[in-house]
Amino acid sequence: MIFAILLRNGGSEVINKKLKSALFLAAYSCVSTAAEVNDEPANNNTKAADSNTTIQLDEIEIKAKRSRIITPLPGVPIDKATATTNIQSATAKEIEETKALNITEFMNGNMQSVTINDYAGNPFQQDLNFRGFTASPAIGTPQGISVYMDGVRINEAFGEVVNWDLIPMNAISSLNLIPGSNPLFGLNTIGGALAIRTKDGFSDNFLRTQYLTGSWGRDQFQLSNGFNNGRFGLFTAYNHFKEDGWRDNSPSNVRQLFNKATLRFDKAELNLTLLNVDTSLVGNGMIPFEMAAQDRSQVFTSPDAVKNSLEHYNLSGSWYVTDNITLSGMAYKRKVDQAAIGADVYDAYRAMISAWGDDVNGDGVVDAGKINGIFNYSNLNQSSDGFTLQAAFDFGKHQLVTGVSLDQNEVSFQQSQRLGQISDSDHSTTIVTDPVFGNFGFFPAYMTILRNDLDGSSKTKSSFVFDTWSPTDNLHISLGARLNLSNVKNTLISDTGKEFYNFTNNDLTPARQKCLVPGDVSPTRGRFACSKGDYDYRSFNPSAGVTWEIKENLATYANVSRGARTPTVIELGCANDPTKSNAPGSTNYQFGCSIPTSLSSDPYLKQIRSTAYETGLRGENGPWDWNVGYFRTEITDDILFVPLGRKNRGVFNNFGRTMREGLEFGLKGDFDKDKFSLNYTFMAATFESSSRIINDANSTNAQTVAGNGAQAFVDVKSGDDIPGMPNHIIQANWSHRFTDKFNATLSMVMHSSAFVRGNENNEHQPRAAIGTERYNYIGDGSTSGYAVFNLRANYRFRPGVNGFLKLDNIFDREYATAGALGRNPFNAAGNFQTNTNAWNNTTFIGPGAPRALWIGLSLDWDWKNKAFKD
């Protein structure tokens, strides 16, 4: 008797009981029949003969949908084979085998069309790119991917950022990467959605512990434990990570604690999740390529540190009304507090020396000339809460999901600055201690000054419906839609961007610490520009797709979908002001924002609209699974952070049209003692309309012809590549099992070259200063292509006891994953140049990590069998 039983998660207990009862009754019937036959008199020849007759039973085959749930909440198990896009999935086991530190590392090495950019210089602060769209922890990065954990959208309210350090890897049960704008997922799903599901005491009934140590002083301890008694389950995961970092002054410390309690009833399930995280990350950012050529472990300036604290609570439940109807609900509350400090070169150093002089008190000792840095301090408090209600129906030919959701966020942000001194020895920045500046009234040199105070909120109400209709066994049609109603409010108190060297006693008198009234020119006029914004956005996002299973193990699919993203609080707070002139020769400057530090008034930004197209083939040939597909996403009113030529400074602006288009191919299979996978993507991420941006570090800027007093406009044309996005992406993995106890995996990640931020017109070239220009231009405005090889090895001492090795960048390849145009005031020896005419406009790069080796030990205990078990 063959039973092909594929049960859906969560509601399987009822079905299990029915199946067990059926199996028990069938077995009992067979035994009873045999017993009754054997009890007949021995002289009953006919019945005796019958008792030896073989009874041929009909073959029973019980089927259910494969458990590949990709809805925000548990419900109808959507079979991945019927999906109308190229959904990529990974299980906890697949993730654990890679020994990946975080989600970005795992996806960069294993998922099609995925790359990373390391602008921050910390493994937990990398940009994750998928098909040219980004999920990033960095304010100022255009966000295009929504990330869900157990139905809770974890893109933070302030800038839609995703903090990868707040996601515990040893609590992940599965992840699914869904391309396009699936209506089941909310705002910001313009490039795709990443749906993460966590473990519970039923799905992970194990005690697991792992310790890793090695290069850069890295130590990581992980512990997880899950158990259940059939009704109640509890799962706990703890992770502690710390390291010194491979670059100067770059330590990190991460503590994560995850708990999930599960209560199961005959027809229902209830889950309560608690996640608490505290992290301290130092990412000292990019360095000029000429500094990297001497020593890649150097930093441009330091410190650049951020501390995150998370409290996350999620209560979810499902009621399996019948085998075909599931009602689900979820309510959550999430609070993130962030404190950051960033040290940079003081861009206005030359003007400060002109105003203050090298020697403030005339004693012949240089004092003001040593003030060459600036501290940016910020405090950010974010709170989010909301709920989702979902109903899922399985009507045989129709799998229908419908629901409503409410998400609301509140943000409070304060930013202040203070001048500092950068050390020539290690480029660390310290506060100014010389009392002379206080004596002469140069306040920014010895006190912290408030620059911005922002309070904001957003609320989004949504309703969604999605239906997969299978008119025949091999044809599946998907139709869906989502309606979003959003409101974003801002209250901003911001100074006018007055440079510190221009501050006087009058600027900081108590009478001036108020909002400026238009037309007031009195000595007690307000120091701050105050504004309020209240914006409503509405979007209706439909989706349609079809999958045709041409024959067994071969299917074709196609999909088209619409998506939207509303501007965030920070984007509206630092929006480009269209009233400022962008005519050639204009000197009507915008101060811009030093992300995430200073803000401006609140000009309106349009919401982003996307249209995604996708088609492809997927199939199986023997041990091989493969897919090939084409994708294209057209964006209108994309919100981009446009640099203004100084480090991290710029404005958010709507950009007319952009596009991401490409081909992707995947192949994986098992044969004998080997496993192999290969992914290839060709992608073009381009601007599709003309625009004018500002960046005086780009060698094509208009100051060359309009004069040094004019703004440094750079013209971007249709067809120019979007920075940071390589055209070619290759990932390959080969695993070999040498013995039953020893196996190893060799992996490769290859990316082609890409333009850097600031080179949006793709025309920057190194050259000497011309005419009235002050600085030379060095560096070609791009990062080179590279291939990095990594090795993983595992030895099983006994079942459940494993030693492992992780060797990254085997050949110690020097490469860069990110870059930007900027200005370098340091000479070849790393010393600050007080002669600003010796500074250079250069290409900054985010250097990739060198070769590193870690070893570790893991233990797995199976509570069910009370034994160590792999």
N, C-alpha and C positions, 0 to 999 in steps of 0.2 A: 504494500500500500504506500503510495507516494503522497506526501503532504508538502505542498509548496506554500508555506505560511509566511506572509509578509504583513506584519501588523503595524498599525500606526502608533506613534509614541503617545503616551498619556492615557488613551482610552483603551488600551489593549487588555486591561484586567478583565473586563466583562467578556470580551471575545475569548480570552484565554480560558475563562471558566466554562464557557459553552463548548469550546473545543475539547477541554479536558473531560467534561461530562460525556460528550459524544464518544470520545476514545474509550473512556471507562465502560460505558454501556456496551459498546461494540465488543470490547475484550470480554466483558462479563457474559455477554450473550454467547460468544464462541465457547467459553469455558463451560457454561451451563449446558449448552447443547451437547458437548462432548460428554459431560457427566451423566446427563439423562440417557444417552445412548449406551454408555457403559453399564448403567444400572439395569438394562433389560436382561431377561433370561438368556443364558448362553445357548440354549437350543433354538433360539429364534434366528434361524439362518439368514432370513431375508434382512432383518434389521442388523444382524451382525455384519453382513456384507455391506449394508449401507453405511455402517459406522466407519468402514475403511475407505469410503469414497471421499476424494478430495473435493472440497467445496470451493469453487472459483468465485471470488467476490469481484464486483465491479471496482475498477480503479477510481478512487476519489481524489480530485485535485482541488484544493481550496486556495484561492488567490485573493490577495488584497493589494492595494497600491503600495509601491515602495515608499519607505518613510524618508522623504526628502522634503521636509517642511520648510518653506521659505516665506510664509506669511509672517507679519509682525508678531502675531500671537499664535499659539497652537490651534489647529483646526483641521481642515481638510489636508491630508498629506498629498501635496502636489507632486506628482511623478515627474522627476527631472526629464524623463524621456519625452514628455509631452510639452516641455517648455519651448517657447517660441524665440528664445534668445540663448546665447551660449553661457549658461550658468556654470560657474566653477565652484567646487566644494572641497572641503577638507575635514577630516575627522580628527578627534583628539589624538589618536594613535599616529596619524600621519604628521601632525604638528610636532608631537613629542619626539618622533624619530629624527627630526632635523636639528634638534637642540637649539632652535631659534630663540633668541633673547626676547623678541617681541613680534608683534604682528607684521610690522614693516619688513623685518628681516625675512620672515617666513614667506610672505607674499612676493617679495622681490626675487626670491630664488625659485619659486614654484608655480606662479600663476601667470597666465598669458596676459600680455599687454600691460604688465605692471613694472614700474621703475621707482626708484627713490632719488630724492635730492637731499643732500645733507648741508643745508645752509647754516644750521645752528652749531654743528660740530659736536653733537651728542647723539648716541644711538637711540635714545627715547624721544628725540625731537626732530625726526626726519619727515620730509614730505613724502606721502605715498601717492603716486600717480597711476591712474588706470585709464587707458585710452585717452590720455591727454588731459584728464580731469584730476583734481587734487583733493586729498584730505590731509590737513596739515595742522600742527600745533602752533604755527607761527601766524600772528596777527599780520594782515597785509597780504597773505597768500589767497588768491581767488579759490574759494572752496566750491567743489562740484560733486562731492560724494557724501551721501548720508550714511551714518554708521549707527546700527541698532544693536543693543545688547538685551536679549530677552524681551524684545518689544519696546524698549525705552530708547529713544533717540538720544545719543550721547554727543552729538555736535553741540558745543557749548554756545550759549546765547551771545557772547561777546566775540563776534567775528566768525561764527560757525566752525570754530577750530575743533580739532580732535586731539585730546591729550593721550597719546599712546601709553604713557607711564601709568595711567589710571586703569589699565585693563590687565588683570592677572592672567597670564598664559596658562597656568596649571588649573584654572577653573573653566577653560573653554572646552565644550563638548564637540562643537562643530562650528564651521563658518561657511557661509555661502556668499559669493560675489555675483550680484545680479546686475547685468548691464542695462543701460538705458534708464528710462523714467517709468518704472513700474508703479502703477497707481496704488498698489498696496503700501507703498512707502511714501513718506511725507516730503516736506519742503527740502530743497537742496539736492533732491535726487535727479540731477540733470545729466550726470555722467554714469551713475550707477549707485547701488546700495550694497553695503557690507552688513550682512545679518549674522550676528554672533549669538550662539546659544551656549548656556553654561551647564555644568554638570549638576547632578543631584544625587541623593543617597540611593536612588534606585538604578540610575544609569551608570554609576561609578561606585560599586560596592567594594572598594579597595582602599588600603592604606599605602600611600606612595610617598617616598622621600628621596630627595636628590641633592647632592652637593657638588659644586663646580668651583674650581680654582685655577689660577694661571696668570697669564699676561696682564700687565697694567694694574696689578694688585686687585684683580677682579675676584670677588667671592660671592657666590650665590647659593642660598639654601632655600629649597622648596619642600613643602610638606602639604599633603592633602589626605583627607580621610572621608569615606562615605560608607554609611551603613543604613539598613532599614529592617523593620520587623514585619514587613508586608503591608502595613498601614502607614506608618510614620517613617520618614527618611530624613537624614541630616547629612549635609556635605559641607566640609570646611577646607579651605585652601589658604595657605600662608606662603608668602614669597618675600625674601629679603635679599636685595642686591646692593652691592657697593663696589666701587672701583676708584682708582686714582685717575683713570683716563690716560690715553696715549699722548695727548697734547699737554702743554704746560698749563698748570693751574686749572685742571678740569675734572675734579672729583664729582661723583654722583652717588646718591643713596636713595634707595627705593624700598618702601615697606607697604605690602598689600595684604589685606585680610578679607577673605570672602566667606560668607556663610549663606547657606540656603536650606531652609526647612520645608519639607514636602509632606502633605497629608493627603492620603488617597482614600476615596470612598468607592463604593461599587460603581457609581456613575459620575464621579466628580474628582477633581484634584485641586489642591490649593498650595501655592508656593509663596514663601516669604524670603526675599533676598536682601542681605545687608552687605554692603561693600564699603570698607574704610581704607583709605590710602593716604600716606604721607610721603612726599618725595622732595628731594633737594637735588636739582640738576644744574650743572654748569656746562654751558655750551658757548665756547668763546668765538664761534662764528668763523667767517672766512678770513683768509689772509691774502695779501698781494702775491701774485704768482712768482715774483722775483724773490720774495722772502721764502716761499715754499721751496724754491730751487736750492736754497742754502740749508734750510732745516724745516721740514714739514711739521714738526711738532710745536713750532712757535705759535704765538697768538698775536693778533694785531693789537688788541687792547683787552684788558681784563680788569675786574671780573664781569662776566655776563651770566648771572645766576637767576634761577627761578625756583620758588618753593610752592608746591601745590598741596592742597589738603582737600580730600573728597569725603563726603558723606552721601551715600547712595542707598535708597530704600525702594523696594519694588514689591508690591503685593499683586499676585496674579492668580487667576483661577479659571478652570474650565469645567463645564457641565456637559457630559455626553448624554444629551437628551435621548437619542436613539443611536443606532449604529451609523446613521446617516446625517445626524444633526448635532453640531457642537456649538455651544455658546461660550465665549471667552471674554474675560475682562482683565484689565490691568490698571493699577494706579501707582504713581511713582512720585518721589520727591528726591531732589538732587541738589546738593550745595557744594560749590567749588570756591575755595578761597585761594588767591594767588598773590604772592609778594615777589617782586622782581627788582633787580638792580642791574643796570647796564652801563658800562663805561665806554666812552668813545673819545675820539679826538675832537677838540673844540674847533669847529670849522671856521669860526670867526677870530681865530688867533691873530691873524695879521691886523685886522681892524682893532682888536683889543690893544695890541701893542701901540698902534697909532694913537689910540685914545688915552691909555694909561701910561705908556712908556715902559721900558724894561725895568727901571728902578723907580718905584713909587715914591719913596721918601728921600731919594737923592743921596743915599749914604754910600754909593759906589758898589753896592751889592745887588746883583740881579734878583728880583723877586717876582714881579709880574711876568717876566719872561719865562718863568718856570711853569706858569699856569697854562697847560696845553691840553688838558682833558676836561671832560664833563661827565657827571653822574646823572643818569636818568633813573629815578625811583618811581615805582608804581605799585599800587594796591588795588586789587580787583576782587570784588565779591559778587558771585553769581548764584542765583537760586532758580531752580526750575521745578515745575510740578505739572501734573496732567493725568489724563486717563485715556484709555482706548476701550471701546466695546466692539466686539466682533462676533458675527454669526457665520458659521460655515455649514454648507449643505452639500451632501454627496447624493445626487439623484441619478446615479448611473451614468447617463450620457452628459450630465452637467455637474461640474464642481464649482460651486458658487461661494464666494466670500464677500461679505458686505459689513460695513462698520462705520463708526464715527470716532473722532478723537478731539481732544482739547489739549493744547500745550501752551503754557505761559511761563515767561521768564522775567526776572528782574536783575538789573545790573547796576552796580555802583563802582565807579572807577575814579581814582585820584592819581595825579601825576605831578611830580616835582623834580627840580634840578638843582645841581650845585656844581661849581667849578672844582677841578682837581688837578693833580700833577701825575704825569705818566713817567714811570721809571724807564730809563734806557736799557737797564739790564734784562728785565723780563716783561716789560710793557704793562705791568700792573699799575693800577691807578689808585692813588691815595688822596685823602682830603687835605686841604691846605691848612697848615697849622701856624703860619707866620702871622702874628697879631697885627702887623703893619696895615693889613687890608681893612681891619675893623677901625683902626685909628683914622684912616683916610676915607672911610665911608664906602669902600668897595664891597658891598654886602654879598653879592653872589659868590665871592671867594671864600667866605667863612660861614655862610648859613644856607640852609635849604629853602628854596623859594617855590611856592605852589604855582604850577602852570595851568592845570586843568582839573575840573571837577565835573564828572559826567554821571548823571543818573538816567537810566533808560529802562524800558519795558517793551515786551512784545507778547502778542497773543495770537494764536492761530487755531481756528476751528476748521475741522476737515470732515468730509464724508467720502467714502470710497466703496466701489463695487468692482468685482473681478469675477469673470465666469470663463471656465474652460469647457467648451462644448465639444463632444466627440460623437459626431453623427455616424461615424463608422469606427471600427476598431483601430484603423490606421490613419484617421484624419482627426486633428484636434484644432479647434478654432478658439482663440482667446480674445475676449473683449473686456475692457475695463475703463474706469474713469475715476478721477479724484477732483473734488471741489475744495479749494482752500480759500478761507477768508482770514486775512491777517491785518494786524494793526501794530505799528511800531511808534513808540513815543520816546523823545529825547528831551532832557533838560541839561543844557551845557553852560558851564561857567568857564571861560577860557581867556587867558591873557592874549594880548594882540601879537605875541611873537617878538616882542622887543628884545633885542640882543642884550646879554648881561653886561657888556661893557658900557652900555648906554644907561644902565640903571643909576638912579640917584636916590638920595635920602627921601625925596618926596614920593617916589614910587611905592615905598613900603610903609608909609604912614597909615595908621588905622583908618583915617578918613577916606583913603582911596581904595580900601579893600571891599569894593562893591561893584555893581554893574554900571557900565558907562551909559549915560543917557545921551542919545544922539543930539549933537549940537552943543553939548557942555564942554567948554574949554577952560573951565576954572581950575585953579590949583588943586582943588579937592575932587576933581572929576574921577569917576570910577576907573579902576585899572583893568577890569575884566569886561570882555564882550560876552553878553548873555543872550542865549537864544533857546527857543523851544521848537520842537518838531512833532507833528502828529500826522502820520501817514497811513492811509488804508490801501491795501492791495488785495486783488481778487484774481484767482486763476482757476481755469477749468482744464484739466489735463487728461485727455483720452488716450487709450492705447488699444491697438489691434494687432493680432498675430495669428499665424497658422503653422502647424507642424504636420507634415505628411510622412508617415512611415512607409517609404517606397517598398521596402521588403524587410524581412527580418534582419536586424542589425544594420539598417541603412535608413536614414531619415534626413529630410530637408526642412528648413524652417525659415520664416521671415517675420519681421515685426516692425511696427512704427509706433512711436509714442511721443507725447508732449510732456514737458516738465517746466518747473518754475522755481526760482529762488528769490525771496524778498531781500532787500538790503538789510544788513544787520545794524545794530546800534553803533558800532565803531565805524562802519562804512558811511553811514549818514553823518556821523560826527566829524569825519575827515573827508568829506566829499569835495570834488572839484567844483569850484564856483564858476559857472558859465558866464558870469558878468565880467570876469577878468578877461582882458583882451589876449588873444593868441595870434595877433597879427605880427608879421615879421617886423623886427625892430622894437617890439613893445617892451617897455620897462615896468609894466604894471604887474609886479611880482605877487605870487602867492607864497605865503610862508610855508604851507604844507605841514605834514605831521611826521614826527619821528616815531615810527610805530614800535611799540604801542605806547608812545609817551605823550605826544602833544596833539591837540585837536584844534579844529577850527569851527566856524559856524556850520549850520545844518542845511546846505543846499539839498534839493530833492534829487534822488536817484531812482531810476526806473528799475522794476524788477527784471531779473534775467528770465528769458524764455528760451526753451530748447525744443528741437525736434530731432528725434533719434531714429535712424533707420538701421536695420540689421538683417542679414540673410546668410545662410550657410548650410553646410552638410555635416553630419556626424554619423559615425558608424563603428562597427567592430569587425575585425578580420582575424579570426582565430584568437590568439592571446593579445592582440593589439586593439586599443581604442584610439580613435583619431577624430579630428574635427578640422574643418577649414571654413572661414567665414569672412564676411565683409561688413564693416560698420561705418557709419557716417552720422555725426551729430552737428547740427547747425544751431548756432547760438546768436540771439539778438540781444543787444544791450548788456553784453557781458560786463561784469564789474571787475576792473583790473586795478591793481595798485601801481600807479605810474611814478617812477622815480623822478626826483627833482635835482639829481646830480650830486647830492650829499648822502653820506652813509645812512641808509635806512629811512631817508626822508622822502616824502612824496604825498600824493593824494589819491583817493579812490575816484574812479571816473567810469561812466558807461562808455563802452567801446562798441561802435555800431554792430559789426558782425564778426564772429570768429567761427572756425570749423575744425573738427577733429575727424579724420577719415583714415581708414586703414584696412589691412588684411591681417588675419591672424590664423595660425596653424598650430595644432597640438597633436602629439603622438606619444603614447605610453603603452607599456606592455611588460609582461613577465614571461621569461623563458628559461627553463632549467633553473640555474642558481642565480639568475640575473634579473634585475629590474631596470628599465630604461624609460626616460621621458625626455621629450624635446619640445620646446615651445619657440615659435618665431612670430614676430609681429613687425610689419611695415606700417608706419604711421606718419601722417602729416598733420601737425597741429598748426594752423595758420590764421593770421588776420585776414578777414575778407572784406574789409572796407578801409579807407584811408583815414588817418588821424594825425594829430600833431601832439607830441609829448615834449617834456622838458628834461634835458640831461646834458649838463656841460661837461660830463666825463666821456661823452660819445664824440668821436673825432669829426663827425659830420654835422655837429650842431651849428645853428645859424649865427652864432656870435662871430664866426669866421668872416662872414660877409657883412653883418649888420653892426659890428662894433662891440667892444667888450661890455658896454653898459646895457646891451639888449639881452633879452632872455634867450637861453640856449635851446631853441626849438629843434626837434628832430622829427622828420616826416616819416611816418609809417605808411606803407602801401599795401594794397590787397595782394595776398600771396606771400607776404613775409612770414617767416616761421616764428611761432611763439617761443620765447626763451625757455630753456630747461627741459625741452622735450626732444629726445633723440628720435631719429627716423627708423632705426633698426634696433630690435630688442631680441636677444636670444637667451634662453635658459635651458640648460641640459643637466640631467642627473643620471648617473649610472651606479647601481648598487650591485655588489657581488657577495654571495654567501660562500665564504671559503670553507667553512666547516659548520656543523650544527651550532657551534658556539661563537664563531667569529664571522662578522660581516663588516663591510666598509662601503661608503658612498663617496664618489667623486662628483662634484657639481661645478658648474660654470655659469657665470652671469656675464653677458656681453652687451654693451651699449655703444651705439655710434656717437659721433660728436654732436654737440648742441650749442646753440648760442646762449650767451649769458644775459641776465637781466640788465637792462640799460641799453642793450643792443637790439632793441625790438625791430629796427629797420634792417638788421643783418648786414650793415655796411661799415661798421666801425673798423678802422685799420690803424695800426701803430704809425705815428708820424711825429715830426717835430712841431713845436708851436709856430704859428703863422701870425705875422703882423702884431696885433696888440694882445694876442693870447699869452697867458702867463705860464701855462704848464704844457710839457710834452705829453704825448699819448703813447703809452707802451702796452704791449699785450694785444692779442688779436680779437678779443671779445668773444671767445668761444672756449669750450672745454673739449679735449680730445676724446676719441673713442677709446674703449678699454675692454679687456676681458680679465676677470678675476676667477681663480680656481680655489675651491675649498674642499676639505676632506673631513668626513665623519667616520669613526670606527667604533665598533661596539663588541665587547667580549662578555659572554654569559658565563660566569663562574658556576652558577647553578640556577635552576629556575627561579626567576624573580630577583636575582642578584647580578647586576651588570656594571661593568666598568666601561667608560667611554672616553673618547678623545675627540676634540674639535680643533681643527687647524684651519684658520682663515687666511686667505691671500697667500697660498702656498709659495708662489714665486715672488712674493714681496713686490708686487706691481705698484708703481706710483701712478695714481690716477686721481681724478676729481669728478665728483657727482653734481656739482653746482657751481655757479659763478655769478658775478655782478661787476659792473663798471663802477669805479670809485676813485678816490684820491688818496695817495700815500705820502705822508709827511716824513717818513723814516728813510734814512740812507741805507746803503748796503750793509753797514755794520749794525743796523737796527737802532741807530740813534736818531732822536727827534731833531729835525732841521729847523732852527729858528729863522733861517732865510727861506721864506715861503716860496720864493721864485725857484727854489730847487726841488719843490714838490713835483710829483708826477701824477697825471691821470693814468690809471692802470686797470688791469683785470684782476679782480679778487676771485679766488677759487675756494671751494669747500673740499679740502683734501680727503681722500679715502684713507681708511685705516691701514697700517702696514701689517706684515705677517704677525700672527698671534696664535698662541697655543694654550688650550685649556684641557684639563682632565677632570673626570668626575666619577662618582659612584651613585647608583640608584638602587633602591629596594622597593619591591612590590609585593604586598601581602593581600591575598584573596580571602576576605572574611567568610565567603560562602563555603569554600573548601578548607578554610583554616590552614592555609599553606602558602609558601612563596610561589608566585606564579607569574609568568610573563604576560 
